[in-house]
Amino acid sequence: MPRFGRSLKPFRRPALWAGLWMLAIAGVVVGSLLPAHDLPPVPVSDKFEHFAAYAVLAAGAVQLYARRLAWAAAALLLALLGIGLELLQAQMALGREMDRADALANTLGVLLGLASALTPWRDALLALDSRLFRG
């Protein structure tokens, strides 16, 4: 069976995991561009939400990709996505405004997620994949 992508880890179901990661990215994009009145109230700081969302996305890239170059590319693109979405909020009439602190929280979250590559859990998704889809 051909590999889904050269940089992906050798998953048994690579399209599933890559698709879920892309769905998570799409969720962050949609959540970032919803009008302010459509957002549910949350008991934590919105800076923490930004930080956590981008940390999860970057950690997802570490889980998916085997190559450091792919991690770096994903991290750069996620940081640029966070900045771009803040700029879009400033341009669109959504009742939201650009916040440089949100862009910084996004970028710091990306860095934390990328740092997950230095932990023993960097192949946790690969191990889960092999357990779920044996044979």
C-alpha positions, 0 to 999 in steps of 0.5 A, a space after each residue: 500500500 502506498 504511503 499517504 505522504 513522505 513526511 507522515 509517520 507510518 500509520 495504518 490509517 494516515 488519511 484518518 489522522 491527517 483528516 482529523 488534524 485538518 478538521 481541527 484546523 478548520 474548527 479553529 478557523 471557523 471559531 476565529 471568524 465567527 461573529 462575537 455574539 455567536 461565541 459561547 461564554 467560557 470561564 477561562 481567558 481568551 488568551 488561554 484559549 488561543 494558546 491551548 488551541 494552537 498548542 494542540 494543533 502544533 502537537 498534532 503536527 508532531 504526532 502526524 509527521 516524522 520529519 523535523 522539517 515537516 514539524 518546522 513547516 507546520 509550526 511556521 504555517 500555524 503561527 502565520 495562520 494565527 496572525 492571519 486570522 487576527 488580521 481578518 478579524 480586523 478587516 471583517 465586520 464580525 464584532 471582533 477586533 485584531 488583538 496582538 496579544 492573541 497572535 502572541 498567544 497563538 505563536 507561543 502555543 505553537 512553540 509549546 506544541 512543537 516542544 512536545 517533540 522532545 517528550 516520550 509522547 511524540 509517537 503516542 498517536 502512532 502507538 494508538 494507530 497500531 493498537 486500533 488497526 492491527 492486522 
